[in-house]
Amino acid sequence: MNELITYSSGFTEEIGWEWPISVYLLLAGISGGAIIVALLIRFYKNQTENTAVYKSASLVAFVTILLGMVCLVGDLTRPLNFWQILINYNFNSVMSIGVAALMIYIPLTFVAVVFAFADFVKEKFSFLAKIVDLLLNFRVILEGVLFLFGVVICAYTGFLISVLVRFPLLNTSILPALFVISGLSAGTAALCIMAKRVFNENVHSSDMKILHKIEWPIMAIEILFLAMLYISLATGNEAGKIALAAFHEGSWSTVFWVGIVCIGFLLPIILNFSKKEQENSNSIFYISAMCSIVGVLCLRLFIIYAGQTFSV
Amino acid sequence: MSSSKENNRRNFIKGIGLGSLFLGSVQYGLNANTNKENKKPHYAMIYDQNKCVGCSDCEIACQEINLVPKNQHRLYVEDQTKPDDLQHKKYMRVSCQQCVDSPCTEVCPTGACHKDSITDIVTMDIDKCIGCKYCIVACPYDVRFINERTNAAENCNFCLNTNFAKGKDPACVESCKYDALVFGDLNDETAYINKILDVKDAVRLKPGFGTKPSLRYIPKLKTGVYDE
């Protein structure tokens, strides 16, 4: 920027945060998104049985968030020191708030897995039956809290990077909202794949129909938020214009237009309207869901890499 | 009956008088305390672009004193001389700006990056650092780095653990042969740094970020007069 006096050579050689963070942001989004969607369906339909969608959601949420933790710890330069973050808290720091939220969220996703497979757990580990029964008494409350923390996990990942003032693409108020909605998109897609692949849920069951229906408004809101981000940068000040270049210059703009727009948005729409023959419908179902997840991965990569490339 | 009423009133007025005296002195005491707290030092540094010749003595002294690995820097002097005008030399100090509202200490999840309780200088507790790099991406001035030897994040802390602890000026200030660097306490009215700031125009870098850096730069504005 045009300042009276400044320097051009900062100390960061390429970029500070790299792909493990992008992958974590994706995994946290899938985890939170899957839980939010599955619990909303459960609350909305007053379900009491363990549906395939619920079972999928609990497994997806638990496994993805644990993989996310591996990414986070792996990205530390002093990974063996990571326990320091568990005992020291600074509630001015979004990361610290996130760790506190994860400490509640991760055990709750595990409890959800126990709920989903309660009969199996009681049968195989009979000595745990009393604990499982005790937890089942508080099922509604625990699921309510889990739902809340699902939203917190999705949103905090957005706030985590929106506080970085040096990067105008990241330092925007829309980012947490964009991360929640794209988390829902990836979470829904992961639920579709899991429910069909592992639990053999019929694609035309009423739960799956809901999943399929909510995909479109979620995608519409996601596109809306991206458009809002673009327009706010384009009409913004000099910093905004620097960040706007991320959409038009460099290899990350390709990731945006090919990965996010074409694969993430256009391809699922085209696949949905293409002719559905019985043999193809399975593969189209999987490809369409995978496209959503790849699109969200590209979004996270684009935000992390392009965001840090175009700095002020 | 009437005299007891009178007494009541008198006691009431007495009570108010004594109460306000008490509250007043408490208030005074509290004020005296806050005044003392305000006397906390505010250490700052001036870099005079007109005096710096780019000899990089400061860089070398900093690396030696603070045991910074060879290819890394807490402090770096950028050569801003234009290639088509080599006669007008211009240099620029790149280092931690020691912000008053420092984003690095705000975002650090463990409190490893913190303000020293006595001096208010932004510094590191290496043992607490997990290397998440949040402080590095949060710094508006991009002047923090992961030390290759300790794997912990680091910044210029005015030699807090080295020279400052021994009562000396920071290594860069000590080594500068051209008096381009001045270090001192802004809250000490008699300090040399305040006398310079009284008479010279000094600016902060990127004030728009609103982090109130403690580093002041005296910019080289005129092109200079010289014989050919």
Interface residues (C-beta under 8 A of the other chain):
Chain A: M1 E3 L4 I5 T6 Y7 S8 S9 G10 F11 T12 G16 W17 D75 L76 T77 R78 P79 N81 F82 Q84 I85 N88 Y89 N90 N92 S93 V94 M95 S96 V99 I161 V163 L164 V165 R166 F167 Q308 S311
Chain B: Q49 H73 Y76 E78 Q80 M92 R93 V94 P103 E106 V107 C108 P109 T110 G111 A112 D127 K128 C129 I130 G131 C132 K133 Y134 I136 V137 A138 C139 P140 Y141 D142 V143 R144 F145 I146 N151 A152 V203 L205 K206 F209 Y217 P219
